Amino acid sequence: MRGPLWLLDAEDALLAERAADGDAWAFECLIRRHLGMMRAIAGQLTRSAHDADDAAQEACLTAWQTIDSLREPAKVRSWLLRITSRKAIDRIRARRGELDLDAVAPASDPGAGPEQRTEVSVQMTELSRILSALPDLQRTVWILREEGGMSYREIAEALDQPESTVRGALSRARRALLVGLEGWA
C-alpha cells in the first residue's frame, strides 16, 4: 500500500471527501474497505462469480468517475452498494436467456449422505428459481436484507427508495418464497 497510513483508519466520510477532491489513495482505501460487500451483493444478485467481479469492477469505475457528485459522504457505503446493485442488475438483464454454469448451487455438507445432498441441491435450485422469478426490486431487497444483512434504512438508501417501499417489497418477496417453498417444510 502506498499513501499516508493514517487514512487506513479514517472515517468513510473523510475518505469520500478526499476522494471527491481527487485523492486516489483515499478512494483506494474506501474500495478496499467495501469491496468484499460489493462482490457479495453482486454475487448474490447475479449468481455468477464472473458477473459479480465484473459488476463490482464496473461499480468501482463508476464510483471513481462520479464520487464528486456524492452529496452525503458519510453514506458512501450505501452509495457504493447502490451502484453495485445497479451494475449487477444490468448484467442480469444483459444475459437473460443464457445458460450460466456458475449459477449452480454450491455443494452441500460433505458429511451428508447422497439423499441429503440431493434434497439440499433440489431445494437450492427451487429457491434460486423462485428468486429469479421475483420482480427485480423484490429480489434485490430480499438479497440485501437476508444475505447482505443490511437494515431497512440501509437498503432504502442503497436503492434510493422509501423505507416503506423496501418493507413492502421484502414482505412480498418473503410471501412468494414461503408459498413457493411450502412443500419443503
C-alpha positions as CSV (number, residue, x, y, z in Angstrom):
1,M,0.0,0.0,0.0
2,R,1.1,3.5,-0.7
3,G,0.0,6.7,0.8
4,P,-0.5,8.1,4.3
5,L,-1.1,5.2,6.7
6,W,-3.4,7.3,8.9
7,L,-6.0,7.2,6.1
8,L,-6.4,3.4,6.7
9,D,-8.3,4.2,9.9
10,A,-10.1,7.3,8.7
11,E,-13.9,7.5,8.7
12,D,-15.7,6.8,5.4
13,A,-16.9,10.4,5.2
14,L,-13.3,11.8,5.3
15,L,-12.1,9.3,2.7
16,A,-15.1,10.1,0.4
17,E,-14.4,13.8,0.7
18,R,-10.7,13.4,-0.1
19,A,-11.6,11.0,-3.0
20,A,-14.0,13.6,-4.3
21,D,-11.1,16.1,-4.3
22,G,-9.1,13.6,-6.5
23,D,-7.2,11.7,-3.8
24,A,-6.8,8.3,-5.4
25,W,-5.3,6.8,-2.2
26,A,-8.3,7.7,-0.2
27,F,-10.6,6.2,-2.9
28,E,-8.5,3.0,-2.8
29,C,-8.9,2.8,1.0
30,L,-12.7,3.1,0.6
31,I,-12.8,0.4,-2.1
32,R,-10.5,-1.9,-0.1
33,R,-12.9,-1.5,2.9
34,H,-16.1,-2.1,1.0
35,L,-15.1,-4.3,-2.0
36,G,-16.0,-7.6,-0.1
37,M,-19.5,-6.5,0.5
38,M,-19.8,-5.1,-3.1
39,R,-18.7,-8.5,-4.5
40,A,-21.0,-10.4,-2.1
41,I,-24.1,-8.4,-3.1
42,A,-23.2,-8.6,-6.8
43,G,-22.7,-12.4,-6.4
44,Q,-26.0,-12.9,-4.7
45,L,-27.8,-10.9,-7.3
46,T,-26.1,-12.3,-10.4
47,R,-25.5,-15.9,-9.1
48,S,-22.2,-15.8,-11.1
49,A,-18.7,-15.2,-9.7
50,H,-17.6,-13.8,-13.1
51,D,-20.5,-11.4,-13.4
52,A,-20.1,-10.4,-9.7
53,D,-16.5,-9.5,-10.3
54,D,-17.4,-7.6,-13.4
55,A,-20.2,-5.7,-11.7
56,A,-18.0,-4.8,-8.7
57,Q,-15.3,-3.6,-11.1
58,E,-17.7,-1.5,-13.1
59,A,-19.2,-0.1,-9.9
60,C,-15.7,0.9,-8.7
61,L,-15.1,2.7,-12.0
62,T,-18.4,4.5,-11.9
63,A,-17.8,5.4,-8.3
64,W,-14.4,6.9,-9.1
65,Q,-15.9,8.9,-12.0
66,T,-18.9,10.2,-10.0
67,I,-17.7,10.5,-6.4
68,D,-17.6,14.2,-6.7
69,S,-21.5,14.1,-7.0
70,L,-21.9,12.3,-3.7
71,R,-23.9,14.6,-1.5
72,E,-23.6,12.8,1.8
73,P,-20.0,11.5,2.2
74,A,-21.0,9.6,5.4
75,K,-23.3,7.4,3.3
76,V,-20.6,6.3,0.9
77,R,-21.1,2.6,1.7
78,S,-24.8,2.7,0.8
79,W,-23.9,4.7,-2.3
80,L,-21.3,2.1,-3.4
81,L,-23.8,-0.7,-2.8
82,R,-26.5,1.1,-4.8
83,I,-24.1,1.4,-7.7
84,T,-23.1,-2.2,-7.4
85,S,-26.7,-3.4,-7.3
86,R,-27.5,-1.5,-10.4
87,K,-24.4,-2.8,-12.2
88,A,-25.3,-6.4,-11.2
89,I,-28.9,-6.0,-12.4
90,D,-27.6,-4.6,-15.7
91,R,-25.5,-7.8,-16.0
92,I,-28.6,-10.0,-15.3
93,R,-30.6,-8.2,-17.9
94,A,-27.8,-8.5,-20.5
95,R,-27.5,-12.2,-20.1
96,R,-31.2,-13.2,-20.0
97,G,-31.6,-16.4,-21.9
98,E,-28.0,-17.5,-21.5
99,L,-27.0,-20.7,-19.6
100,D,-24.9,-19.8,-16.6
101,L,-22.8,-22.7,-15.2
102,D,-21.7,-20.5,-12.3
103,A,-25.3,-20.4,-11.1
104,V,-25.3,-24.0,-10.0
105,A,-25.9,-24.2,-6.3
106,P,-22.9,-24.8,-4.1
107,A,-22.2,-28.3,-2.8
108,S,-23.9,-29.3,0.4
109,D,-22.3,-30.6,3.6
110,P,-19.7,-33.2,2.5
111,G,-20.6,-35.2,5.6
112,A,-24.2,-35.6,4.5
113,G,-25.3,-38.7,2.6
114,P,-26.3,-38.7,-1.0
115,E,-30.0,-38.3,-0.2
116,Q,-29.5,-35.2,2.0
117,R,-27.1,-33.7,-0.6
118,T,-29.7,-34.3,-3.4
119,E,-32.5,-32.8,-1.3
120,V,-30.4,-29.7,-0.4
121,S,-29.5,-29.3,-4.1
122,V,-33.1,-29.5,-5.2
123,Q,-34.2,-27.0,-2.5
124,M,-31.4,-24.6,-3.5
125,T,-32.4,-24.9,-7.2
126,E,-36.1,-24.2,-6.3
127,L,-35.1,-21.2,-4.1
128,S,-33.0,-19.9,-7.0
129,R,-35.9,-20.4,-9.4
130,I,-38.3,-18.6,-7.1
131,L,-35.9,-15.7,-6.5
132,S,-35.2,-15.4,-10.2
133,A,-38.9,-15.1,-10.9
134,L,-39.4,-12.2,-8.4
135,P,-39.5,-8.7,-9.7
136,D,-36.1,-7.0,-9.6
137,L,-36.9,-4.8,-6.6
138,Q,-38.2,-7.7,-4.5
139,R,-35.3,-9.9,-5.3
140,T,-32.8,-7.2,-4.7
141,V,-34.3,-6.2,-1.4
142,W,-34.5,-9.8,-0.2
143,I,-30.9,-10.4,-1.0
144,L,-29.7,-7.2,0.6
145,R,-31.6,-8.0,3.7
146,E,-31.3,-11.7,4.1
147,E,-27.9,-12.3,2.5
148,G,-26.3,-8.9,3.0
149,G,-27.6,-8.3,6.5
150,M,-28.5,-4.7,5.7
151,S,-31.0,-2.7,7.7
152,Y,-34.2,-1.4,6.1
153,R,-32.8,2.1,6.2
154,E,-29.5,1.0,4.5
155,I,-31.4,-0.8,1.8
156,A,-33.6,2.2,1.2
157,E,-30.6,4.4,0.9
158,A,-28.7,2.0,-1.3
159,L,-31.7,1.6,-3.7
160,D,-32.9,5.2,-3.4
161,Q,-36.3,4.0,-2.4
162,P,-38.6,5.0,0.6
163,E,-38.2,2.7,3.6
164,S,-41.9,1.8,3.3
165,T,-41.3,0.6,-0.3
166,V,-38.4,-1.6,0.9
167,R,-40.5,-3.1,3.7
168,G,-43.4,-3.8,1.3
169,A,-41.1,-5.4,-1.4
170,L,-39.4,-7.5,1.3
171,S,-42.8,-8.7,2.6
172,R,-44.0,-9.6,-0.9
173,A,-40.7,-11.4,-1.6
174,R,-40.9,-13.4,1.7
175,R,-44.5,-14.3,1.0
176,A,-43.6,-15.6,-2.6
177,L,-40.8,-17.6,-1.1
178,L,-43.0,-19.1,1.6
179,V,-45.6,-20.1,-1.0
180,G,-43.1,-21.5,-3.4
181,L,-41.3,-23.5,-0.7
182,E,-44.2,-24.6,1.4
183,G,-43.9,-28.2,0.2
184,W,-40.4,-28.4,1.7
185,A,-41.5,-27.7,5.3
